[in-house]
Amino acid sequence: MLKRASKKITNSIPNVLVSLTAPGEAALSASRPETFRLPKTNSGGDPFFHFTRSFYYLGEQRGYWRLIRIRERGKQRGITLVPFDAVARFVKSQMENSNEAT
């Protein structure tokens, strides 16, 4: 739950939101989606890991994760979703591998 902070707390910064709940599992899952859309071409990457569209396709080819494709029956185009947890596991494993190498 967010509540506007009083002027005593923020001093010179008006309209600041202050969280009244501790960051628990529910708060963490709210900032971590189950899936997100594949980033558009030349967009600079996705908003979570900043990986590009081509990197996600390459990662799927190499077996790092499986992309989710959704399209209506009879249509040629649809949307591609990226599973957040699979990419997060990949990033964590790469960080652990680099720590072991050093």
Backbone as XML, in Angstrom:
<?xml version="1.0"?>
<chain id="A" units="angstrom">
  <residue number="1" name="MET">
    <atom name="N" x="0.842" y="-1.169" z="0.000"/>
    <atom name="CA" x="0.000" y="0.000" z="0.000"/>
    <atom name="C" x="0.887" y="1.232" z="0.000"/>
  </residue>
  <residue number="2" name="LEU">
    <atom name="N" x="0.612" y="2.166" z="-0.873"/>
    <atom name="CA" x="1.387" y="3.385" z="-0.960"/>
    <atom name="C" x="0.569" y="4.551" z="-0.450"/>
  </residue>
  <residue number="3" name="LYS">
    <atom name="N" x="1.234" y="5.474" z="0.186"/>
    <atom name="CA" x="0.560" y="6.627" z="0.753"/>
    <atom name="C" x="1.442" y="7.846" z="0.527"/>
  </residue>
  <residue number="4" name="ARG">
    <atom name="N" x="0.849" y="8.959" z="0.274"/>
    <atom name="CA" x="1.618" y="10.189" z="0.078"/>
    <atom name="C" x="2.335" y="10.563" z="1.376"/>
  </residue>
  <residue number="5" name="ALA">
    <atom name="N" x="3.594" y="10.913" z="1.231"/>
    <atom name="CA" x="4.382" y="11.298" z="2.399"/>
    <atom name="C" x="4.044" y="12.731" z="2.791"/>
  </residue>
  <residue number="6" name="SER">
    <atom name="N" x="4.133" y="13.004" z="4.064"/>
    <atom name="CA" x="3.868" y="14.365" z="4.517"/>
    <atom name="C" x="5.058" y="15.248" z="4.172"/>
  </residue>
  <residue number="7" name="LYS">
    <atom name="N" x="4.845" y="16.558" z="4.223"/>
    <atom name="CA" x="5.927" y="17.480" z="3.896"/>
    <atom name="C" x="7.052" y="17.408" z="4.917"/>
  </residue>
  <residue number="8" name="LYS">
    <atom name="N" x="6.756" y="16.967" z="6.139"/>
    <atom name="CA" x="7.808" y="16.829" z="7.144"/>
    <atom name="C" x="8.812" y="15.759" z="6.728"/>
  </residue>
  <residue number="9" name="ILE">
    <atom name="N" x="8.316" y="14.688" z="6.115"/>
    <atom name="CA" x="9.206" y="13.595" z="5.720"/>
    <atom name="C" x="9.996" y="13.961" z="4.474"/>
  </residue>
  <residue number="10" name="THR">
    <atom name="N" x="9.348" y="14.552" z="3.500"/>
    <atom name="CA" x="10.004" y="14.782" z="2.222"/>
    <atom name="C" x="10.728" y="16.121" z="2.143"/>
  </residue>
  <residue number="11" name="ASN">
    <atom name="N" x="10.505" y="17.014" z="3.087"/>
    <atom name="CA" x="11.096" y="18.352" z="3.086"/>
    <atom name="C" x="10.778" y="19.096" z="1.803"/>
  </residue>
  <residue number="12" name="SER">
    <atom name="N" x="11.667" y="19.066" z="0.824"/>
    <atom name="CA" x="11.455" y="19.865" z="-0.380"/>
    <atom name="C" x="10.976" y="19.054" z="-1.578"/>
  </residue>
  <residue number="13" name="ILE">
    <atom name="N" x="10.711" y="17.754" z="-1.407"/>
    <atom name="CA" x="10.285" y="16.917" z="-2.528"/>
    <atom name="C" x="8.799" y="16.608" z="-2.372"/>
  </residue>
  <residue number="14" name="PRO">
    <atom name="N" x="7.925" y="17.288" z="-3.114"/>
    <atom name="CA" x="6.486" y="17.027" z="-2.990"/>
    <atom name="C" x="6.082" y="15.773" z="-3.760"/>
  </residue>
  <residue number="15" name="ASN">
    <atom name="N" x="4.930" y="15.218" z="-3.405"/>
    <atom name="CA" x="4.328" y="14.082" z="-4.098"/>
    <atom name="C" x="5.211" y="12.836" z="-4.145"/>
  </residue>
  <residue number="16" name="VAL">
    <atom name="N" x="5.854" y="12.524" z="-3.067"/>
    <atom name="CA" x="6.661" y="11.310" z="-2.984"/>
    <atom name="C" x="5.805" y="10.216" z="-2.364"/>
  </residue>
  <residue number="17" name="LEU">
    <atom name="N" x="5.824" y="9.017" z="-2.960"/>
    <atom name="CA" x="5.072" y="7.896" z="-2.416"/>
    <atom name="C" x="5.968" y="7.082" z="-1.497"/>
  </residue>
  <residue number="18" name="VAL">
    <atom name="N" x="5.442" y="6.714" z="-0.350"/>
    <atom name="CA" x="6.187" y="5.941" z="0.632"/>
    <atom name="C" x="5.468" y="4.615" z="0.821"/>
  </residue>
  <residue number="19" name="SER">
    <atom name="N" x="6.205" y="3.519" z="0.820"/>
    <atom name="CA" x="5.612" y="2.207" z="1.002"/>
    <atom name="C" x="5.381" y="1.950" z="2.485"/>
  </residue>
  <residue number="20" name="LEU">
    <atom name="N" x="4.176" y="1.470" z="2.806"/>
    <atom name="CA" x="3.859" y="1.161" z="4.194"/>
    <atom name="C" x="3.991" y="-0.327" z="4.494"/>
  </residue>
  <residue number="21" name="THR">
    <atom name="N" x="4.339" y="-1.137" z="3.495"/>
    <atom name="CA" x="4.491" y="-2.567" z="3.705"/>
    <atom name="C" x="5.942" y="-2.961" z="3.529"/>
  </residue>
  <residue number="22" name="ALA">
    <atom name="N" x="6.350" y="-3.982" z="4.239"/>
    <atom name="CA" x="7.711" y="-4.496" z="4.098"/>
    <atom name="C" x="7.826" y="-5.231" z="2.771"/>
  </residue>
  <residue number="23" name="PRO">
    <atom name="N" x="8.998" y="-5.176" z="2.137"/>
    <atom name="CA" x="9.141" y="-5.861" z="0.854"/>
    <atom name="C" x="9.172" y="-7.378" z="1.042"/>
  </residue>
  <residue number="24" name="GLY">
    <atom name="N" x="8.022" y="-7.994" z="0.996"/>
    <atom name="CA" x="7.912" y="-9.435" z="1.134"/>
    <atom name="C" x="7.808" y="-10.109" z="-0.213"/>
  </residue>
  <residue number="25" name="GLU">
    <atom name="N" x="7.385" y="-11.336" z="-0.207"/>
    <atom name="CA" x="7.269" y="-12.110" z="-1.443"/>
    <atom name="C" x="6.263" y="-11.480" z="-2.400"/>
  </residue>
  <residue number="26" name="ALA">
    <atom name="N" x="5.156" y="-10.981" z="-1.879"/>
    <atom name="CA" x="4.145" y="-10.373" z="-2.746"/>
    <atom name="C" x="4.683" y="-9.118" z="-3.416"/>
  </residue>
  <residue number="27" name="ALA">
    <atom name="N" x="5.431" y="-8.328" z="-2.693"/>
    <atom name="CA" x="5.992" y="-7.110" z="-3.260"/>
    <atom name="C" x="7.038" y="-7.438" z="-4.317"/>
  </residue>
  <residue number="28" name="LEU">
    <atom name="N" x="7.837" y="-8.467" z="-4.086"/>
    <atom name="CA" x="8.849" y="-8.845" z="-5.064"/>
    <atom name="C" x="8.209" y="-9.405" z="-6.333"/>
  </residue>
  <residue number="29" name="SER">
    <atom name="N" x="7.170" y="-10.224" z="-6.179"/>
    <atom name="CA" x="6.534" y="-10.805" z="-7.352"/>
    <atom name="C" x="5.784" y="-9.754" z="-8.153"/>
  </residue>
  <residue number="30" name="ALA">
    <atom name="N" x="5.396" y="-8.658" z="-7.529"/>
    <atom name="CA" x="4.713" y="-7.595" z="-8.255"/>
    <atom name="C" x="5.663" y="-6.917" z="-9.238"/>
  </residue>
  <residue number="31" name="SER">
    <atom name="N" x="6.943" y="-6.860" z="-8.933"/>
    <atom name="CA" x="7.903" y="-6.230" z="-9.829"/>
    <atom name="C" x="8.517" y="-7.225" z="-10.805"/>
  </residue>
  <residue number="32" name="ARG">
    <atom name="N" x="8.211" y="-8.507" z="-10.654"/>
    <atom name="CA" x="8.746" y="-9.534" z="-11.535"/>
    <atom name="C" x="7.592" y="-10.216" z="-12.259"/>
  </residue>
  <residue number="33" name="PRO">
    <atom name="N" x="7.410" y="-9.905" z="-13.527"/>
    <atom name="CA" x="6.300" y="-10.519" z="-14.260"/>
    <atom name="C" x="6.594" y="-11.983" z="-14.560"/>
  </residue>
  <residue number="34" name="GLU">
    <atom name="N" x="5.556" y="-12.740" z="-14.829"/>
    <atom name="CA" x="5.742" y="-14.135" z="-15.216"/>
    <atom name="C" x="6.336" y="-14.197" z="-16.622"/>
  </residue>
  <residue number="35" name="THR">
    <atom name="N" x="5.819" y="-13.379" z="-17.521"/>
    <atom name="CA" x="6.347" y="-13.253" z="-18.879"/>
    <atom name="C" x="6.319" y="-11.793" z="-19.287"/>
  </residue>
  <residue number="36" name="PHE">
    <atom name="N" x="7.081" y="-11.483" z="-20.325"/>
    <atom name="CA" x="7.035" y="-10.146" z="-20.916"/>
    <atom name="C" x="7.231" y="-10.291" z="-22.416"/>
  </residue>
  <residue number="37" name="ARG">
    <atom name="N" x="6.803" y="-9.292" z="-23.157"/>
    <atom name="CA" x="6.877" y="-9.357" z="-24.616"/>
    <atom name="C" x="8.308" y="-9.246" z="-25.090"/>
  </residue>
  <residue number="38" name="LEU">
    <atom name="N" x="8.577" y="-9.933" z="-26.185"/>
    <atom name="CA" x="9.876" y="-9.835" z="-26.833"/>
    <atom name="C" x="10.101" y="-8.383" z="-27.234"/>
  </residue>
  <residue number="39" name="PRO">
    <atom name="N" x="11.284" y="-7.814" z="-26.965"/>
    <atom name="CA" x="11.494" y="-6.399" z="-27.288"/>
    <atom name="C" x="11.446" y="-6.146" z="-28.790"/>
  </residue>
  <residue number="40" name="LYS">
    <atom name="N" x="11.028" y="-4.956" z="-29.151"/>
    <atom name="CA" x="10.962" y="-4.585" z="-30.560"/>
    <atom name="C" x="12.366" y="-4.368" z="-31.104"/>
  </residue>
  <residue number="41" name="THR">
    <atom name="N" x="12.496" y="-4.458" z="-32.413"/>
    <atom name="CA" x="13.773" y="-4.252" z="-33.077"/>
    <atom name="C" x="14.277" y="-2.830" z="-32.818"/>
  </residue>
  <residue number="42" name="ASN">
    <atom name="N" x="15.561" y="-2.707" z="-32.558"/>
    <atom name="CA" x="16.220" y="-1.410" z="-32.317"/>
    <atom name="C" x="15.636" y="-0.635" z="-31.144"/>
  </residue>
  <residue number="43" name="SER">
    <atom name="N" x="15.102" y="-1.347" z="-30.141"/>
    <atom name="CA" x="14.525" y="-0.661" z="-28.984"/>
    <atom name="C" x="15.516" y="-0.540" z="-27.834"/>
  </residue>
  <residue number="44" name="GLY">
    <atom name="N" x="16.676" y="-1.167" z="-27.958"/>
    <atom name="CA" x="17.654" y="-1.111" z="-26.881"/>
    <atom name="C" x="17.500" y="-2.255" z="-25.895"/>
  </residue>
  <residue number="45" name="GLY">
    <atom name="N" x="16.628" y="-3.190" z="-26.180"/>
    <atom name="CA" x="16.464" y="-4.351" z="-25.306"/>
    <atom name="C" x="15.227" y="-4.267" z="-24.441"/>
  </residue>
  <residue number="46" name="ASP">
    <atom name="N" x="15.042" y="-5.334" z="-23.664"/>
    <atom name="CA" x="13.861" y="-5.394" z="-22.799"/>
    <atom name="C" x="14.082" y="-4.551" z="-21.544"/>
  </residue>
  <residue number="47" name="PRO">
    <atom name="N" x="13.018" y="-4.210" z="-20.818"/>
    <atom name="CA" x="13.152" y="-3.326" z="-19.657"/>
    <atom name="C" x="13.736" y="-3.996" z="-18.410"/>
  </residue>
  <residue number="48" name="PHE">
    <atom name="N" x="13.871" y="-5.322" z="-18.413"/>
    <atom name="CA" x="14.320" y="-6.026" z="-17.217"/>
    <atom name="C" x="15.791" y="-6.422" z="-17.288"/>
  </residue>
  <residue number="49" name="PHE">
    <atom name="N" x="16.207" y="-7.049" z="-18.379"/>
    <atom name="CA" x="17.580" y="-7.535" z="-18.505"/>
    <atom name="C" x="18.363" y="-6.781" z="-19.579"/>
  </residue>
  <residue number="50" name="HIS">
    <atom name="N" x="17.691" y="-6.000" z="-20.388"/>
    <atom name="CA" x="18.279" y="-5.220" z="-21.480"/>
    <atom name="C" x="18.906" y="-6.115" z="-22.544"/>
  </residue>
  <residue number="51" name="PHE">
    <atom name="N" x="18.358" y="-7.330" z="-22.712"/>
    <atom name="CA" x="18.779" y="-8.217" z="-23.784"/>
    <atom name="C" x="17.985" y="-7.857" z="-25.037"/>
  </residue>
  <residue number="52" name="THR">
    <atom name="N" x="18.625" y="-8.043" z="-26.186"/>
    <atom name="CA" x="17.979" y="-7.703" z="-27.450"/>
    <atom name="C" x="17.108" y="-8.854" z="-27.952"/>
  </residue>
  <residue number="53" name="ARG">
    <atom name="N" x="16.311" y="-8.536" z="-28.933"/>
    <atom name="CA" x="15.427" y="-9.506" z="-29.568"/>
    <atom name="C" x="16.219" y="-10.683" z="-30.137"/>
  </residue>
  <residue number="54" name="SER">
    <atom name="N" x="17.324" y="-10.385" z="-30.825"/>
    <atom name="CA" x="18.134" y="-11.450" z="-31.429"/>
    <atom name="C" x="18.785" y="-12.327" z="-30.365"/>
  </residue>
  <residue number="55" name="PHE">
    <atom name="N" x="19.139" y="-11.746" z="-29.215"/>
    <atom name="CA" x="19.731" y="-12.544" z="-28.139"/>
    <atom name="C" x="18.729" y="-13.555" z="-27.599"/>
  </residue>
  <residue number="56" name="TYR">
    <atom name="N" x="17.454" y="-13.167" z="-27.497"/>
    <atom name="CA" x="16.428" y="-14.105" z="-27.034"/>
    <atom name="C" x="16.231" y="-15.248" z="-28.030"/>
  </residue>
  <residue number="57" name="TYR">
    <atom name="N" x="16.249" y="-14.934" z="-29.334"/>
    <atom name="CA" x="16.133" y="-15.994" z="-30.340"/>
    <atom name="C" x="17.345" y="-16.931" z="-30.276"/>
  </residue>
  <residue number="58" name="LEU">
    <atom name="N" x="18.527" y="-16.367" z="-30.125"/>
    <atom name="CA" x="19.746" y="-17.172" z="-30.024"/>
    <atom name="C" x="19.731" y="-18.038" z="-28.764"/>
  </residue>
  <residue number="59" name="GLY">
    <atom name="N" x="19.271" y="-17.473" z="-27.656"/>
    <atom name="CA" x="19.180" y="-18.229" z="-26.407"/>
    <atom name="C" x="18.218" y="-19.393" z="-26.518"/>
  </residue>
  <residue number="60" name="GLU">
    <atom name="N" x="17.145" y="-19.200" z="-27.276"/>
    <atom name="CA" x="16.207" y="-20.307" z="-27.484"/>
    <atom name="C" x="16.841" y="-21.394" z="-28.338"/>
  </residue>
  <residue number="61" name="GLN">
    <atom name="N" x="17.588" y="-21.015" z="-29.376"/>
    <atom name="CA" x="18.276" y="-21.994" z="-30.224"/>
    <atom name="C" x="19.297" y="-22.804" z="-29.428"/>
  </residue>
  <residue number="62" name="ARG">
    <atom name="N" x="19.978" y="-22.149" z="-28.496"/>
    <atom name="CA" x="20.998" y="-22.826" z="-27.689"/>
    <atom name="C" x="20.414" y="-23.610" z="-26.516"/>
  </residue>
  <residue number="63" name="GLY">
    <atom name="N" x="19.103" y="-23.478" z="-26.295"/>
    <atom name="CA" x="18.443" y="-24.243" z="-25.249"/>
    <atom name="C" x="18.471" y="-23.604" z="-23.875"/>
  </residue>
  <residue number="64" name="TYR">
    <atom name="N" x="18.742" y="-22.306" z="-23.793"/>
    <atom name="CA" x="18.767" y="-21.617" z="-22.499"/>
    <atom name="C" x="17.359" y="-21.437" z="-21.944"/>
  </residue>
  <residue number="65" name="TRP">
    <atom name="N" x="16.383" y="-21.193" z="-22.820"/>
    <atom name="CA" x="14.984" y="-21.001" z="-22.437"/>
    <atom name="C" x="14.118" y="-21.299" z="-23.647"/>
  </residue>
  <residue number="66" name="ARG">
    <atom name="N" x="12.806" y="-21.363" z="-23.419"/>
    <atom name="CA" x="11.841" y="-21.545" z="-24.501"/>
    <atom name="C" x="10.931" y="-20.330" z="-24.541"/>
  </residue>
  <residue number="67" name="LEU">
    <atom name="N" x="10.838" y="-19.716" z="-25.699"/>
    <atom name="CA" x="9.946" y="-18.587" z="-25.880"/>
    <atom name="C" x="8.522" y="-19.089" z="-26.073"/>
  </residue>
  <residue number="68" name="ILE">
    <atom name="N" x="7.564" y="-18.291" z="-25.684"/>
    <atom name="CA" x="6.151" y="-18.653" z="-25.780"/>
    <atom name="C" x="5.545" y="-17.860" z="-26.927"/>
  </residue>
  <residue number="69" name="ARG">
    <atom name="N" x="4.960" y="-18.569" z="-27.878"/>
    <atom name="CA" x="4.368" y="-17.909" z="-29.039"/>
    <atom name="C" x="2.850" y="-18.057" z="-29.004"/>
  </residue>
  <residue number="70" name="ILE">
    <atom name="N" x="2.165" y="-16.940" z="-29.179"/>
    <atom name="CA" x="0.708" y="-16.924" z="-29.142"/>
    <atom name="C" x="0.200" y="-16.271" z="-30.421"/>
  </residue>
  <residue number="71" name="ARG">
    <atom name="N" x="-0.718" y="-16.957" z="-31.104"/>
    <atom name="CA" x="-1.357" y="-16.353" z="-32.279"/>
    <atom name="C" x="-2.747" y="-16.940" z="-32.437"/>
  </residue>
  <residue number="72" name="GLU">
    <atom name="N" x="-3.600" y="-16.182" z="-33.060"/>
    <atom name="CA" x="-4.965" y="-16.625" z="-33.300"/>
    <atom name="C" x="-4.972" y="-17.639" z="-34.436"/>
  </residue>
  <residue number="73" name="ARG">
    <atom name="N" x="-5.934" y="-18.542" z="-34.374"/>
    <atom name="CA" x="-6.064" y="-19.561" z="-35.414"/>
    <atom name="C" x="-6.256" y="-18.898" z="-36.779"/>
  </residue>
  <residue number="74" name="GLY">
    <atom name="N" x="-5.479" y="-19.364" z="-37.749"/>
    <atom name="CA" x="-5.579" y="-18.839" z="-39.101"/>
    <atom name="C" x="-4.745" y="-17.590" z="-39.359"/>
  </residue>
  <residue number="75" name="LYS">
    <atom name="N" x="-4.166" y="-17.021" z="-38.350"/>
    <atom name="CA" x="-3.343" y="-15.818" z="-38.518"/>
    <atom name="C" x="-1.881" y="-16.217" z="-38.692"/>
  </residue>
  <residue number="76" name="GLN">
    <atom name="N" x="-1.123" y="-15.402" z="-39.415"/>
    <atom name="CA" x="0.295" y="-15.660" z="-39.600"/>
    <atom name="C" x="1.132" y="-15.003" z="-38.515"/>
  </residue>
  <residue number="77" name="ARG">
    <atom name="N" x="0.655" y="-13.910" z="-37.964"/>
    <atom name="CA" x="1.423" y="-13.173" z="-36.968"/>
    <atom name="C" x="0.805" y="-13.319" z="-35.589"/>
  </residue>
  <residue number="78" name="GLY">
    <atom name="N" x="1.653" y="-13.187" z="-34.593"/>
    <atom name="CA" x="1.190" y="-13.246" z="-33.219"/>
    <atom name="C" x="2.166" y="-12.491" z="-32.340"/>
  </residue>
  <residue number="79" name="ILE">
    <atom name="N" x="2.217" y="-12.857" z="-31.071"/>
    <atom name="CA" x="3.181" y="-12.232" z="-30.159"/>
    <atom name="C" x="4.074" y="-13.309" z="-29.572"/>
  </residue>
  <residue number="80" name="THR">
    <atom name="N" x="5.269" y="-12.908" z="-29.193"/>
    <atom name="CA" x="6.221" y="-13.817" z="-28.559"/>
    <atom name="C" x="6.483" y="-13.305" z="-27.150"/>
  </residue>
  <residue number="81" name="LEU">
    <atom name="N" x="6.339" y="-14.199" z="-26.183"/>
    <atom name="CA" x="6.563" y="-13.855" z="-24.780"/>
    <atom name="C" x="7.844" y="-14.516" z="-24.286"/>
  </residue>
  <residue number="82" name="VAL">
    <atom name="N" x="8.523" y="-13.831" z="-23.383"/>
    <atom name="CA" x="9.760" y="-14.324" z="-22.785"/>
    <atom name="C" x="9.469" y="-14.689" z="-21.341"/>
  </residue>
  <residue number="83" name="PRO">
    <atom name="N" x="9.801" y="-15.916" z="-20.899"/>
    <atom name="CA" x="9.575" y="-16.297" z="-19.503"/>
    <atom name="C" x="10.626" y="-15.656" z="-18.584"/>
  </residue>
  <residue number="84" name="PHE">
    <atom name="N" x="10.178" y="-14.810" z="-17.676"/>
    <atom name="CA" x="11.080" y="-14.055" z="-16.811"/>
    <atom name="C" x="11.959" y="-14.977" z="-15.961"/>
  </residue>
  <residue number="85" name="ASP">
    <atom name="N" x="11.358" y="-15.991" z="-15.319"/>
    <atom name="CA" x="12.115" y="-16.857" z="-14.413"/>
    <atom name="C" x="13.210" y="-17.631" z="-15.133"/>
  </residue>
  <residue number="86" name="ALA">
    <atom name="N" x="12.951" y="-18.091" z="-16.353"/>
    <atom name="CA" x="13.961" y="-18.833" z="-17.106"/>
    <atom name="C" x="15.160" y="-17.945" z="-17.434"/>
  </residue>
  <residue number="87" name="VAL">
    <atom name="N" x="14.906" y="-16.700" z="-17.815"/>
    <atom name="CA" x="15.995" y="-15.780" z="-18.127"/>
    <atom name="C" x="16.750" y="-15.407" z="-16.855"/>
  </residue>
  <residue number="88" name="ALA">
    <atom name="N" x="16.028" y="-15.218" z="-15.746"/>
    <atom name="CA" x="16.678" y="-14.893" z="-14.476"/>
    <atom name="C" x="17.581" y="-16.044" z="-14.022"/>
  </residue>
  <residue number="89" name="ARG">
    <atom name="N" x="17.123" y="-17.297" z="-14.200"/>
    <atom name="CA" x="17.963" y="-18.462" z="-13.871"/>
    <atom name="C" x="19.221" y="-18.488" z="-14.725"/>
  </residue>
  <residue number="90" name="PHE">
    <atom name="N" x="19.069" y="-18.182" z="-16.017"/>
    <atom name="CA" x="20.217" y="-18.146" z="-16.925"/>
    <atom name="C" x="21.227" y="-17.097" z="-16.478"/>
  </residue>
  <residue number="91" name="VAL">
    <atom name="N" x="20.750" y="-15.905" z="-16.158"/>
    <atom name="CA" x="21.647" y="-14.822" z="-15.723"/>
    <atom name="C" x="22.365" y="-15.221" z="-14.441"/>
  </residue>
  <residue number="92" name="LYS">
    <atom name="N" x="21.627" y="-15.808" z="-13.503"/>
    <atom name="CA" x="22.232" y="-16.230" z="-12.235"/>
    <atom name="C" x="23.287" y="-17.308" z="-12.468"/>
  </residue>
  <residue number="93" name="SER">
    <atom name="N" x="23.001" y="-18.268" z="-13.352"/>
    <atom name="CA" x="23.982" y="-19.328" z="-13.625"/>
    <atom name="C" x="25.229" y="-18.758" z="-14.284"/>
  </residue>
  <residue number="94" name="GLN">
    <atom name="N" x="25.056" y="-17.771" z="-15.158"/>
    <atom name="CA" x="26.216" y="-17.146" z="-15.800"/>
    <atom name="C" x="27.055" y="-16.372" z="-14.785"/>
  </residue>
  <residue number="95" name="MET">
    <atom name="N" x="26.393" y="-15.740" z="-13.820"/>
    <atom name="CA" x="27.126" y="-15.025" z="-12.769"/>
    <atom name="C" x="27.901" y="-16.008" z="-11.902"/>
  </residue>
  <residue number="96" name="GLU">
    <atom name="N" x="27.290" y="-17.155" z="-11.577"/>
    <atom name="CA" x="27.972" y="-18.161" z="-10.755"/>
    <atom name="C" x="29.146" y="-18.772" z="-11.506"/>
  </residue>
  <residue number="97" name="ASN">
    <atom name="N" x="28.974" y="-19.000" z="-12.815"/>
    <atom name="CA" x="30.069" y="-19.545" z="-13.624"/>
    <atom name="C" x="31.248" y="-18.575" z="-13.694"/>
  </residue>
  <residue number="98" name="SER">
    <atom name="N" x="30.959" y="-17.294" z="-13.810"/>
    <atom name="CA" x="32.047" y="-16.326" z="-13.878"/>
    <atom name="C" x="32.737" y="-16.177" z="-12.527"/>
  </residue>
  <residue number="99" name="ASN">
    <atom name="N" x="32.001" y="-16.353" z="-11.425"/>
    <atom name="CA" x="32.610" y="-16.294" z="-10.100"/>
    <atom name="C" x="33.526" y="-17.489" z="-9.860"/>
  </residue>
  <residue number="100" name="GLU">
    <atom name="N" x="33.146" y="-18.675" z="-10.377"/>
    <atom name="CA" x="33.961" y="-19.857" z="-10.221"/>
    <atom name="C" x="35.238" y="-19.765" z="-11.040"/>
  </residue>
  <residue number="101" name="ALA">
    <atom name="N" x="35.184" y="-19.097" z="-12.170"/>
    <atom name="CA" x="36.347" y="-18.976" z="-13.053"/>
    <atom name="C" x="37.392" y="-18.028" z="-12.474"/>
  </residue>
  <residue number="102" name="THR">
    <atom name="N" x="36.988" y="-17.116" z="-11.623"/>
    <atom name="CA" x="37.962" y="-16.154" z="-11.082"/>
    <atom name="C" x="38.570" y="-16.621" z="-9.811"/>
  </residue>
</chain>
